[in-house]
Amino acid sequence: MIISKRLSIHTPKQSCLIDITESIKQIVEMSTIENGQITVFVPHTTAGITINENADPDVLKDMLYGLSKIVPNDVMFKHLEGNSTAHIKSSLMGSSVTLLVVNKQCQLGVWQSVYLCEFDGPRVREYQIQLIGD
């Protein structure tokens, strides 16, 4: 069986990480699928998806700070829209993650959550969830 959902979220800032774990878990809970895998995909070239710590909010701040040091906003970028840093950061983070589903539970570590990574906001972003299993 395959279940696909398209969700949207408003990102409040130019750069931020938004925890979308609960929306993923709800889709698993509402399905009849016991075991399988779930893929979360963001169809944007200036946003990404990642899994990281959910316990200390300073980790998210440090991630954004670290990415800004790795990819500083450089006036030498040629892209006319002026958001080359967002394109590079989204490529570094990636556009999808896959989670295992075992006994109707997303297999995440105790301190892990799934984050939509905004690098060119604020905007309304879509993300897609596809659950495959039996």
N, CA, C and O atoms as a MOPAC input file, in Angstrom:
PM7 MOZYME 1SCF
protein

 N      0.83600 1    -1.17900 1     0.00000 1
 C      0.00000 1     0.00000 1     0.00000 1
 C      0.88300 1     1.24500 1     0.00000 1
 O      1.95800 1     1.25700 1     0.60000 1
 N      0.42000 1     2.28500 1    -0.67600 1
 C      1.12900 1     3.56400 1    -0.73800 1
 C      0.16100 1     4.67000 1    -0.34600 1
 O     -0.95700 1     4.74500 1    -0.85500 1
 N      0.60800 1     5.52600 1     0.56600 1
 C     -0.16400 1     6.70100 1     0.97100 1
 C      0.70800 1     7.92000 1     0.70700 1
 O      1.85100 1     7.97900 1     1.16000 1
 N      0.17000 1     8.89400 1    -0.02800 1
 C      0.90600 1    10.12100 1    -0.31800 1
 C      0.11100 1    11.31900 1     0.17400 1
 O     -1.10200 1    11.39600 1    -0.02200 1
 N      0.80400 1    12.25100 1     0.81300 1
 C      0.18900 1    13.48500 1     1.31200 1
 C      1.07800 1    14.66000 1     0.94000 1
 O      2.30500 1    14.56000 1     0.92900 1
 N      0.43000 1    15.76900 1     0.63800 1
 C      1.12800 1    17.01900 1     0.36100 1
 C      0.66500 1    18.01000 1     1.41600 1
 O     -0.53000 1    18.28100 1     1.53700 1
 N      1.60800 1    18.55100 1     2.17900 1
 C      1.29600 1    19.48400 1     3.26100 1
 C      1.98800 1    20.81600 1     2.99400 1
 O      2.95600 1    20.88500 1     2.23600 1
 N      1.48700 1    21.85600 1     3.61700 1
 C      2.14900 1    23.15700 1     3.48200 1
 C      2.36800 1    23.76300 1     4.85900 1
 O      1.66900 1    23.45000 1     5.82300 1
 N      3.35600 1    24.63500 1     4.91700 1
 C      3.72700 1    25.28500 1     6.16300 1
 C      4.23600 1    26.68300 1     5.83400 1
 O      4.90900 1    26.88800 1     4.82500 1
 N      3.90800 1    27.63500 1     6.69400 1
 C      4.40600 1    29.00400 1     6.53300 1
 C      5.68500 1    29.14200 1     7.35200 1
 O      5.68500 1    28.90300 1     8.56000 1
 N      6.76000 1    29.52100 1     6.70000 1
 C      8.02100 1    29.71500 1     7.41100 1
 C      8.11800 1    31.18300 1     7.83300 1
 O      7.89700 1    32.07300 1     7.01200 1
 N      8.44000 1    31.44400 1     9.09000 1
 C      8.35600 1    32.80800 1     9.61700 1
 C      9.56600 1    33.70200 1     9.36300 1
 O      9.46600 1    34.92300 1     9.49000 1
 N     10.71200 1    33.11100 1     9.00600 1
 C     11.93800 1    33.89900 1     8.87700 1
 C     12.68700 1    33.53400 1     7.60700 1
 O     12.33800 1    32.58300 1     6.90700 1
 N     13.72400 1    34.31300 1     7.32600 1
 C     14.55300 1    34.03800 1     6.15100 1
 C     15.26300 1    32.69800 1     6.28200 1
 O     15.34200 1    31.94300 1     5.31300 1
 N     15.77800 1    32.39300 1     7.46600 1
 C     16.42700 1    31.10600 1     7.73200 1
 C     15.89100 1    30.54700 1     9.03600 1
 O     15.92100 1    31.21900 1    10.06700 1
 N     15.40200 1    29.31800 1     8.99200 1
 C     14.89300 1    28.67500 1    10.20100 1
 C     14.75200 1    27.17900 1     9.95000 1
 O     14.71700 1    26.71900 1     8.80900 1
 N     14.67300 1    26.44000 1    11.04100 1
 C     14.43800 1    25.00000 1    10.99800 1
 C     13.12700 1    24.74700 1    11.74400 1
 O     12.98600 1    25.12200 1    12.90700 1
 N     12.17700 1    24.11200 1    11.06900 1
 C     10.84900 1    23.90400 1    11.63700 1
 C     10.61400 1    22.41100 1    11.82000 1
 O     10.74500 1    21.63200 1    10.87600 1
 N     10.27200 1    22.02500 1    13.02800 1
 C     10.02100 1    20.62600 1    13.36300 1
 C      8.69600 1    20.18900 1    12.73700 1
 O      7.64100 1    20.73400 1    13.06400 1
 N      8.75300 1    19.20800 1    11.83900 1
 C      7.54800 1    18.69500 1    11.17200 1
 C      7.27100 1    17.23700 1    11.55800 1
 O      6.49300 1    16.55000 1    10.89600 1
 N      7.90700 1    16.78000 1    12.62400 1
 C      7.80700 1    15.38100 1    13.02500 1
 C      6.37900 1    14.96100 1    13.32900 1
 O      5.96000 1    13.87600 1    12.92700 1
 N      5.62600 1    15.79400 1    14.02600 1
 C      4.26700 1    15.41100 1    14.41300 1
 C      3.37300 1    15.17700 1    13.20200 1
 O      2.54900 1    14.26200 1    13.20700 1
 N      3.52800 1    15.99300 1    12.16700 1
 C      2.70600 1    15.79000 1    10.96500 1
 C      3.03100 1    14.45400 1    10.30000 1
 O      2.15000 1    13.81400 1     9.72500 1
 N      4.28100 1    14.03700 1    10.37700 1
 C      4.69800 1    12.74900 1     9.82000 1
 C      4.10000 1    11.61000 1    10.64200 1
 O      3.54800 1    10.65700 1    10.09300 1
 N      4.21700 1    11.72000 1    11.95900 1
 C      3.68800 1    10.68000 1    12.85000 1
 C      2.17100 1    10.53700 1    12.70800 1
 O      1.64500 1     9.42700 1    12.78600 1
 N      1.46900 1    11.64800 1    12.50200 1
 C      0.01200 1    11.59200 1    12.34300 1
 C     -0.38800 1    10.78000 1    11.11000 1
 O     -1.35900 1    10.02300 1    11.14500 1
 N      0.36000 1    10.94200 1    10.03300 1
 C      0.05100 1    10.18400 1     8.81800 1
 C      0.24100 1     8.69600 1     9.06000 1
 O     -0.56000 1     7.88500 1     8.59500 1
 N      1.28800 1     8.32800 1     9.77900 1
 C      1.51500 1     6.91900 1    10.10700 1
 C      0.39100 1     6.40100 1    10.99600 1
 O     -0.13800 1     5.31500 1    10.75900 1
 N      0.02700 1     7.16800 1    12.01600 1
 C     -1.02000 1     6.75500 1    12.95200 1
 C     -2.37700 1     6.58400 1    12.27100 1
 O     -3.12800 1     5.67100 1    12.61300 1
 N     -2.69600 1     7.45400 1    11.31000 1
 C     -3.99300 1     7.39100 1    10.63200 1
 C     -4.04800 1     6.30700 1     9.55500 1
 O     -5.12800 1     5.97300 1     9.06700 1
 N     -2.90500 1     5.76400 1     9.18800 1
 C     -2.87600 1     4.75600 1     8.13100 1
 C     -3.12700 1     3.36400 1     8.70900 1
 O     -3.16900 1     3.17300 1     9.92500 1
 N     -3.29000 1     2.41000 1     7.81500 1
 C     -3.39400 1     1.00700 1     8.22100 1
 C     -2.05300 1     0.29300 1     8.09400 1
 O     -1.95900 1    -0.90900 1     8.34100 1
 N     -1.03400 1     1.02300 1     7.71400 1
 C      0.29200 1     0.43700 1     7.50200 1
 C      0.98800 1     0.22200 1     8.84500 1
 O      1.10600 1     1.14100 1     9.65600 1
 N      1.44100 1    -1.00100 1     9.05900 1
 C      2.14000 1    -1.36100 1    10.30300 1
 C      3.65600 1    -1.22800 1    10.14700 1
 O      4.34100 1    -0.72800 1    11.03900 1
 N      4.16300 1    -1.67800 1     9.01000 1
 C      5.60500 1    -1.71600 1     8.78400 1
 C      5.91500 1    -1.25800 1     7.36100 1
 O      5.23400 1    -1.63000 1     6.40600 1
 N      6.96400 1    -0.44000 1     7.24600 1
 C      7.34900 1     0.05000 1     5.92900 1
 C      8.36100 1     1.16100 1     6.06100 1
 O      9.23500 1     1.14100 1     6.92800 1
 N      8.22100 1     2.13100 1     5.17600 1
 C      9.09300 1     3.29800 1     5.24400 1
 C      8.34400 1     4.52400 1     4.77800 1
 O      7.40100 1     4.45800 1     3.99100 1
 N      8.80500 1     5.64600 1     5.29900 1
 C      8.17400 1     6.91000 1     4.96400 1
 C      9.25800 1     7.85200 1     4.45600 1
 O     10.31200 1     8.00200 1     5.07400 1
 N      8.98100 1     8.47800 1     3.32800 1
 C      9.90700 1     9.45500 1     2.75700 1
 C      9.27400 1    10.83200 1     2.86100 1
 O      8.09400 1    11.01700 1     2.56300 1
 N     10.07900 1    11.79000 1     3.28900 1
 C      9.65400 1    13.18800 1     3.36900 1
 C     10.50900 1    13.95300 1     2.36800 1
 O     11.73700 1    13.88800 1     2.40600 1
 N      9.84400 1    14.67600 1     1.47400 1
 C     10.51800 1    15.36000 1     0.36600 1
 C     10.05500 1    16.81100 1     0.30700 1
 O      8.86600 1    17.09200 1     0.46000 1
 N     10.98200 1    17.72400 1     0.08800 1
 C     10.64200 1    19.12900 1    -0.10700 1
 C     10.97200 1    19.50700 1    -1.56000 1
 O     12.12300 1    19.39800 1    -1.98400 1
 N      9.94200 1    19.96000 1    -2.33200 1
 C     10.15500 1    20.24200 1    -3.75700 1
 C     10.57000 1    21.69700 1    -4.02900 1
 O     10.02400 1    22.35100 1    -4.91800 1
 N     11.52400 1    22.18300 1    -3.26400 1
 C     11.98000 1    23.56600 1    -3.42000 1
 C     13.50800 1    23.57600 1    -3.50800 1
 O     14.17600 1    22.75900 1    -2.87400 1
 N     14.04500 1    24.48300 1    -4.27800 1
 C     15.50100 1    24.54500 1    -4.45100 1
 C     16.19300 1    25.42400 1    -3.42500 1
 O     17.42100 1    25.51200 1    -3.42000 1
 N     15.42400 1    26.08400 1    -2.54900 1
 C     16.03400 1    26.90600 1    -1.50400 1
 C     15.57400 1    26.47800 1    -0.11100 1
 O     15.64100 1    27.25800 1     0.83900 1
 N     15.11100 1    25.24000 1     0.00200 1
 C     14.73200 1    24.65700 1     1.28700 1
 C     15.24500 1    23.22400 1     1.31500 1
 O     15.57000 1    22.65500 1     0.27200 1
 N     15.31500 1    22.64500 1     2.50000 1
 C     15.79600 1    21.27800 1     2.62400 1
 C     15.07100 1    20.53600 1     3.72800 1
 O     14.15400 1    21.06200 1     4.35800 1
 N     15.49700 1    19.31000 1     3.94900 1
 C     14.96200 1    18.44900 1     5.00300 1
 C     16.14800 1    17.81100 1     5.71500 1
 O     17.11200 1    17.39300 1     5.07400 1
 N     16.07500 1    17.73800 1     7.04400 1
 C     17.12700 1    17.06500 1     7.79500 1
 C     16.55200 1    16.44200 1     9.05800 1
 O     15.43900 1    16.76000 1     9.47600 1
 N     17.32500 1    15.55700 1     9.65300 1
 C     17.01400 1    14.97900 1    10.95800 1
 C     18.10000 1    15.43500 1    11.91300 1
 O     19.29100 1    15.33100 1    11.62100 1
 N     17.66300 1    15.95200 1    13.08200 1
 C     18.65200 1    16.36200 1    14.06800 1
 C     18.02400 1    16.42800 1    15.44300 1
 O     16.87100 1    16.03800 1    15.62900 1
 N     18.78100 1    16.92200 1    16.40300 1
 C     18.37100 1    16.94300 1    17.81600 1
 C     17.16600 1    17.84500 1    18.05600 1
 O     17.03900 1    18.91700 1    17.46500 1
 N     16.28300 1    17.37900 1    18.94300 1
 C     15.09200 1    18.15300 1    19.29200 1
 C     15.08100 1    18.62200 1    20.74700 1
 O     14.15100 1    19.32000 1    21.15100 1
 N     16.07800 1    18.26200 1    21.53700 1
 C     16.05100 1    18.55300 1    22.97400 1
 C     16.54300 1    19.96500 1    23.30900 1
 O     15.94800 1    20.64400 1    24.14700 1
 N     17.59400 1    20.39900 1    22.68000 1
 C     18.20100 1    21.69300 1    22.99500 1
 C     18.03300 1    22.63500 1    21.80100 1
 O     18.64200 1    22.41500 1    20.75400 1
 N     17.21100 1    23.68600 1    21.94700 1
 C     16.99300 1    24.60100 1    20.81200 1
 C     18.26500 1    25.29600 1    20.32900 1
 O     18.30500 1    25.80600 1    19.21000 1
 N     19.30100 1    25.31900 1    21.16400 1
 C     20.55600 1    25.92300 1    20.73500 1
 C     21.21800 1    25.13300 1    19.60800 1
 O     22.00100 1    25.69600 1    18.84300 1
 N     20.91800 1    23.84200 1    19.49500 1
 C     21.47200 1    23.04700 1    18.39700 1
 C     20.99100 1    23.60900 1    17.06500 1
 O     21.77600 1    23.73000 1    16.12500 1
 N     19.71000 1    23.95200 1    16.97700 1
 C     19.17400 1    24.51000 1    15.72800 1
 C     19.81800 1    25.86000 1    15.41500 1
 O     20.15500 1    26.14300 1    14.26500 1
 N     19.98400 1    26.68400 1    16.43500 1
 C     20.65600 1    27.97500 1    16.24100 1
 C     22.08900 1    27.76900 1    15.77200 1
 O     22.56900 1    28.47000 1    14.88100 1
 N     22.76800 1    26.79800 1    16.38300 1
 C     24.15200 1    26.51500 1    15.99800 1
 C     24.24000 1    25.98600 1    14.56600 1
 O     25.17800 1    26.31000 1    13.83800 1
 N     23.26800 1    25.17600 1    14.16500 1
 C     23.26500 1    24.66800 1    12.79000 1
 C     23.13800 1    25.81500 1    11.79900 1
 O     23.88100 1    25.88400 1    10.82000 1
 N     22.19000 1    26.72000 1    12.05500 1
 C     22.01500 1    27.86500 1    11.15100 1
 C     23.25700 1    28.75200 1    11.14200 1
 O     23.67600 1    29.23300 1    10.08900 1
 N     23.83700 1    28.96600 1    12.31200 1
 C     25.06000 1    29.76600 1    12.40500 1
 C     26.20100 1    29.08900 1    11.63800 1
 O     26.92000 1    29.73800 1    10.87800 1
 N     26.35500 1    27.78100 1    11.84900 1
 C     27.41600 1    27.04200 1    11.15800 1
 C     27.24800 1    27.07900 1     9.65200 1
 O     28.22200 1    27.26200 1     8.92200 1
 N     26.01300 1    26.90500 1     9.17600 1
 C     25.76600 1    26.98400 1     7.73500 1
 C     26.08500 1    28.37200 1     7.18500 1
 O     26.56900 1    28.50400 1     6.06100 1
 N     25.81000 1    29.41000 1     7.98400 1
 C     26.11800 1    30.77200 1     7.51600 1
 C     27.62800 1    30.99600 1     7.42700 1
 O     28.08700 1    31.80500 1     6.62100 1
 N     28.40000 1    30.28400 1     8.24800 1
 C     29.86300 1    30.38200 1     8.17300 1
 C     30.41200 1    29.57100 1     6.99600 1
 O     31.37000 1    29.97800 1     6.33800 1
 N     29.78600 1    28.41100 1     6.74500 1
 C     30.21600 1    27.56900 1     5.62900 1
 C     29.87500 1    28.23000 1     4.29000 1
 O     30.66500 1    28.18900 1     3.34700 1
 N     28.67800 1    28.84500 1     4.22200 1
 C     28.19500 1    29.47100 1     2.98600 1
 C     27.80800 1    30.92100 1     3.29800 1
 O     26.62800 1    31.21900 1     3.48100 1
 N     28.78800 1    31.81600 1     3.35900 1
 C     28.45300 1    33.22200 1     3.62100 1
 C     27.78200 1    33.86600 1     2.40500 1
 O     27.97200 1    33.42700 1     1.27100 1
 N     27.01100 1    34.89300 1     2.65900 1
 C     26.37200 1    35.62800 1     1.56400 1
 C     27.46000 1    36.43300 1     0.84900 1
 O     28.01000 1    37.38100 1     1.40900 1
 N     27.75500 1    36.05800 1    -0.35300 1
 C     28.88900 1    36.61000 1    -1.08500 1
 C     28.38900 1    37.43100 1    -2.27200 1
 O     27.58300 1    36.95000 1    -3.06800 1
 N     28.86100 1    38.64600 1    -2.38600 1
 C     28.43100 1    39.50500 1    -3.49300 1
 C     28.94200 1    39.00700 1    -4.84200 1
 O     28.50100 1    39.48900 1    -5.88600 1
 N     29.85000 1    38.06400 1    -4.83300 1
 C     30.39700 1    37.53700 1    -6.08500 1
 C     29.50900 1    36.46400 1    -6.71800 1
 O     29.76000 1    36.05800 1    -7.85300 1
 N     28.47300 1    35.99500 1    -6.00700 1
 C     27.55300 1    35.03200 1    -6.60500 1
 C     26.86900 1    35.67900 1    -7.80200 1
 O     26.53200 1    36.86200 1    -7.75900 1
 N     26.66700 1    34.92800 1    -8.84600 1
 C     26.13900 1    35.45300 1   -10.10900 1
 C     24.62000 1    35.35500 1   -10.25100 1
 O     24.03600 1    36.08100 1   -11.05500 1
 N     23.97700 1    34.48400 1    -9.49900 1
 C     22.53400 1    34.25100 1    -9.63400 1
 C     21.76700 1    35.56800 1    -9.42100 1
 O     21.93800 1    36.23000 1    -8.39700 1
 N     20.94000 1    35.93200 1   -10.37100 1
 C     20.28000 1    37.23600 1   -10.36100 1
 C     19.29900 1    37.44500 1    -9.20700 1
 O     19.08300 1    38.57800 1    -8.77600 1
 N     18.70800 1    36.37100 1    -8.70800 1
 C     17.74000 1    36.52400 1    -7.61100 1
 C     18.40700 1    36.85500 1    -6.28000 1
 O     17.72800 1    37.26400 1    -5.33800 1
 N     19.71500 1    36.68700 1    -6.18800 1
 C     20.41900 1    37.02900 1    -4.95900 1
 C     20.26400 1    36.01600 1    -3.83600 1
 O     20.53200 1    36.33500 1    -2.67700 1
 N     19.83800 1    34.80500 1    -4.15900 1
 C     19.64100 1    33.79900 1    -3.11300 1
 C     20.51700 1    32.56400 1    -3.32600 1
 O     20.11700 1    31.44700 1    -3.00100 1
 N     21.69600 1    32.77200 1    -3.86500 1
 C     22.60600 1    31.64500 1    -4.10100 1
 C     22.96300 1    30.91800 1    -2.81500 1
 O     23.10800 1    29.69500 1    -2.81600 1
 N     23.10600 1    31.65700 1    -1.71000 1
 C     23.42100 1    30.98500 1    -0.44100 1
 C     22.32100 1    29.99100 1    -0.07500 1
 O     22.60500 1    28.90400 1     0.42800 1
 N     21.06600 1    30.36400 1    -0.32800 1
 C     19.94600 1    29.46500 1    -0.02500 1
 C     20.00400 1    28.21000 1    -0.89400 1
 O     19.73100 1    27.11200 1    -0.41000 1
 N     20.35200 1    28.35800 1    -2.15800 1
 C     20.47900 1    27.20200 1    -3.05100 1
 C     21.59000 1    26.25900 1    -2.57200 1
 O     21.41900 1    25.04000 1    -2.56900 1
 N     22.70900 1    26.82400 1    -2.17400 1
 C     23.84600 1    26.00500 1    -1.72500 1
 C     23.50400 1    25.29500 1    -0.41800 1
 O     23.76400 1    24.10000 1    -0.27700 1
 N     22.92300 1    26.01900 1     0.53700 1
 C     22.56200 1    25.40500 1     1.82500 1
 C     21.53700 1    24.29400 1     1.64300 1
 O     21.62800 1    23.25800 1     2.30100 1
 N     20.57300 1    24.49500 1     0.76600 1
 C     19.57100 1    23.44100 1     0.56100 1
 C     20.20700 1    22.19500 1    -0.05500 1
 O     19.80800 1    21.07500 1     0.26400 1
 N     21.19000 1    22.38200 1    -0.93100 1
 C     21.89500 1    21.22900 1    -1.49100 1
 C     22.71300 1    20.51100 1    -0.42000 1
 O     22.80800 1    19.28400 1    -0.43200 1
 N     23.29800 1    21.26100 1     0.49600 1
 C     24.05300 1    20.63900 1     1.58400 1
 C     23.14300 1    19.82100 1     2.50300 1
 O     23.52700 1    18.74000 1     2.94700 1
 N     21.94900 1    20.32300 1     2.78800 1
 C     21.02900 1    19.62400 1     3.67900 1
 C     20.33600 1    18.46000 1     2.98900 1
 O     20.07300 1    17.43300 1     3.61500 1
 N     20.04100 1    18.61200 1     1.71000 1
 C     19.33500 1    17.57300 1     0.97000 1
 C     17.85000 1    17.86500 1     0.89200 1
 O     17.32200 1    18.67500 1     1.65400 1
 N     17.17900 1    17.19300 1    -0.04000 1
 C     15.76400 1    17.45800 1    -0.28200 1
 C     14.84100 1    16.38500 1     0.28000 1
 O     13.62200 1    16.50400 1     0.16000 1
 N     15.40300 1    15.32400 1     0.89900 1
 C     14.53000 1    14.28800 1     1.44900 1
 C     15.22200 1    13.50300 1     2.55100 1
 O     16.44800 1    13.47900 1     2.65700 1
 N     14.39300 1    12.86100 1     3.36700 1
 C     14.85900 1    11.87700 1     4.34700 1
 C     13.90200 1    10.69300 1     4.29100 1
 O     12.74000 1    10.84100 1     3.91400 1
 N     14.39100 1     9.53200 1     4.66400 1
 C     13.56500 1     8.33600 1     4.73100 1
 C     13.65600 1     7.75900 1     6.13800 1
 O     14.74000 1     7.63500 1     6.71000 1
 N     12.50000 1     7.41000 1     6.67900 1
 C     12.41700 1     6.80900 1     8.01200 1
 C     11.82200 1     5.41800 1     7.89500 1
 O     10.98900 1     5.16100 1     7.02600 1
 N     12.24700 1     4.53200 1     8.76100 1
 C     11.61700 1     3.22200 1     8.86000 1
 C     10.37700 1     3.34600 1     9.73600 1
 O     10.33600 1     4.15400 1    10.66400 1
 N      9.37300 1     2.54000 1     9.43300 1
 C      8.17400 1     2.44300 1    10.25400 1
 C      8.08000 1     1.00300 1    10.72400 1
 O      8.00300 1     0.08200 1     9.91000 1
 N      8.08500 1     0.80800 1    12.03100 1
 C      8.01800 1    -0.52100 1    12.62300 1
 C      6.90800 1    -0.50900 1    13.67400 1
 O      6.92500 1     0.30400 1    14.59800 1
 N      5.94700 1    -1.41600 1    13.52300 1
 C      4.80500 1    -1.49300 1    14.44700 1
 C      4.12000 1    -0.13600 1    14.61700 1
 O      3.81100 1     0.28500 1    15.73200 1
 N      3.88800 1     0.54200 1    13.48300 1
 C      3.21100 1     1.85000 1    13.41700 1
 C      3.97100 1     2.96700 1    14.12500 1
 O      3.37300 1     3.97300 1    14.50700 1
 N      5.27500 1     2.80400 1    14.30400 1
 C      6.09900 1     3.82500 1    14.95100 1
 C      7.21800 1     4.25500 1    14.01600 1
 O      7.92100 1     3.41800 1    13.45100 1
 N      7.38100 1     5.57800 1    13.85200 1
 C      8.53200 1     6.09200 1    13.10800 1
 C      9.78500 1     5.81100 1    13.92100 1
 O      9.83600 1     6.09500 1    15.11700 1
 N     10.77500 1     5.26300 1    13.28000 1
 C     12.00500 1     4.90500 1    13.96800 1
 C     12.96600 1     6.08800 1    14.00100 1
 O     13.83100 1     6.24200 1    13.13900 1
 N     12.78600 1     6.91000 1    15.01700 1
 C     13.67400 1     8.04100 1    15.28000 1
 C     14.32600 1     7.82100 1    16.63400 1
 O     13.74100 1     7.19500 1    17.51700 1
 N     15.53700 1     8.33600 1    16.79600 1
 C     16.19300 1     8.27700 1    18.09600 1
 C     15.45900 1     9.15400 1    19.10200 1
 O     14.64700 1    10.00300 1    18.73400 1
 N     15.75900 1     8.93400 1    20.37500 1
 C     15.08300 1     9.65200 1    21.46100 1
 C     15.13100 1    11.16200 1    21.25600 1
 O     14.14900 1    11.85500 1    21.52200 1
 N     16.24900 1    11.67000 1    20.79200 1
 C     16.43100 1    13.12100 1    20.66400 1
 C     16.29400 1    13.61500 1    19.23100 1
 O     16.66600 1    14.75100 1    18.93800 1
 N     15.76800 1    12.78800 1    18.33000 1
 C     15.69900 1    13.17400 1    16.92300 1
 C     14.31600 1    13.67400 1    16.51000 1
 O     13.28900 1    13.18100 1    16.97800 1
 N     14.32200 1    14.66300 1    15.62400 1
 C     13.12000 1    15.14900 1    14.94300 1
 C     13.46900 1    15.40900 1    13.48600 1
 O     14.64000 1    15.49600 1    13.11500 1
 N     12.43300 1    15.53100 1    12.67000 1
 C     12.59400 1    15.86300 1    11.25800 1
 C     12.30900 1    17.35700 1    11.11000 1
 O     11.31200 1    17.86200 1    11.62500 1
 N     13.19000 1    18.05100 1    10.40700 1
 C     13.07100 1    19.49700 1    10.24600 1
 C     12.99600 1    19.90500 1     8.77900 1
 O     13.75600 1    19.41600 1     7.94400 1
 N     12.07000 1    20.80600 1     8.48400 1
 C     12.08200 1    21.51200 1     7.21200 1
 C     13.04900 1    22.67800 1     7.40200 1
 O     12.93300 1    23.43400 1     8.36700 1
 N     13.99000 1    22.82100 1     6.49300 1
 C     15.02800 1    23.85300 1     6.58300 1
 C     14.70500 1    24.96800 1     5.59500 1
 O     14.75000 1    24.76200 1     4.38300 1
 N     14.38800 1    26.11900 1     6.10400 1
 C     14.09900 1    27.28700 1     5.26400 1
 C     15.35300 1    28.13400 1     5.14700 1
 O     15.98300 1    28.47100 1     6.14900 1
 N     15.71400 1    28.47700 1     3.90500 1
 C     16.87800 1    29.32400 1     3.67300 1
 C     16.56800 1    30.55600 1     2.82400 1
 O     17.46900 1    31.33900 1     2.52400 1
 N     15.29700 1    30.73800 1     2.43100 1
 C     14.94100 1    31.85500 1     1.56000 1
 C     13.53000 1    32.35800 1     1.88800 1
 O     12.74200 1    32.66300 1     0.99300 1
 N     13.23300 1    32.43700 1     3.16500 1
 C     11.88500 1    32.83000 1     3.59400 1
 C     11.79500 1    34.30300 1     3.90000 1
 O     12.69300 1    35.08900 1     3.59700 1
 N     10.67900 1    34.65000 1     4.51100 1
 C      9.54100 1    33.78300 1     4.82200 1
 C      8.72600 1    33.44800 1     3.57400 1
 O      8.60800 1    34.24900 1     2.64600 1
 N      8.17200 1    32.24500 1     3.58700 1
 C      7.39000 1    31.74000 1     2.44700 1
 C      6.39900 1    30.68800 1     2.92700 1
 O      6.44000 1    30.23200 1     4.07000 1
 N      5.51900 1    30.32400 1     2.02200 1
 C      4.71000 1    29.12400 1     2.22600 1
 C      5.42700 1    28.01400 1     1.48400 1
 O      5.67700 1    28.11300 1     0.28300 1
 N      5.75600 1    26.95300 1     2.21000 1
 C      6.49200 1    25.83100 1     1.63800 1
 C      5.61200 1    24.59000 1     1.63500 1
 O      4.76900 1    24.40500 1     2.51300 1
 N      5.82000 1    23.75400 1     0.64600 1
 C      5.17300 1    22.44900 1     0.60300 1
 C      6.19300 1    21.39200 1     0.97600 1
 O      7.39000 1    21.53800 1     0.73000 1
 N      5.69400 1    20.33400 1     1.57100 1
 C      6.50100 1    19.13100 1     1.71100 1
 C      5.59300 1    17.94000 1     1.48100 1
 O      4.40000 1    17.97100 1     1.78600 1
 N      6.18300 1    16.89500 1     0.94000 1
 C      5.42100 1    15.71400 1     0.56000 1
 C      5.86300 1    14.53800 1     1.41000 1
 O      7.04800 1    14.35500 1     1.69200 1
 N      4.88400 1    13.75300 1     1.80700 1
 C      5.12600 1    12.56400 1     2.61400 1
 C      4.56300 1    11.36700 1     1.88200 1
 O      3.40500 1    11.37300 1     1.46600 1
 N      5.38100 1    10.33900 1     1.72400 1
 C      4.89000 1     9.10900 1     1.10500 1
 C      5.24400 1     7.92800 1     2.02400 1
 O      6.40600 1     7.68200 1     2.34900 1
 N      4.19900 1     7.22200 1     2.41800 1
 C      4.32100 1     6.05500 1     3.27800 1
 C      4.07800 1     4.80400 1     2.44400 1
 O      3.04200 1     4.67800 1     1.79100 1
 N      5.02900 1     3.88800 1     2.46900 1
 C      4.92700 1     2.64500 1     1.71000 1
 C      5.09400 1     1.48500 1     2.67400 1
 O      6.03700 1     1.46300 1     3.46500 1
 N      4.18500 1     0.52100 1     2.61400 1
 C      4.32500 1    -0.63800 1     3.48700 1
 C      3.11200 1    -1.52400 1     3.46900 1
 O      2.26100 1    -1.44500 1     2.58300 1
 N      3.05500 1    -2.38100 1     4.48700 1
 C      1.93600 1    -3.31400 1     4.59400 1
 C      1.30300 1    -3.26500 1     5.97000 1
 O      0.34400 1    -3.98900 1     6.23500 1

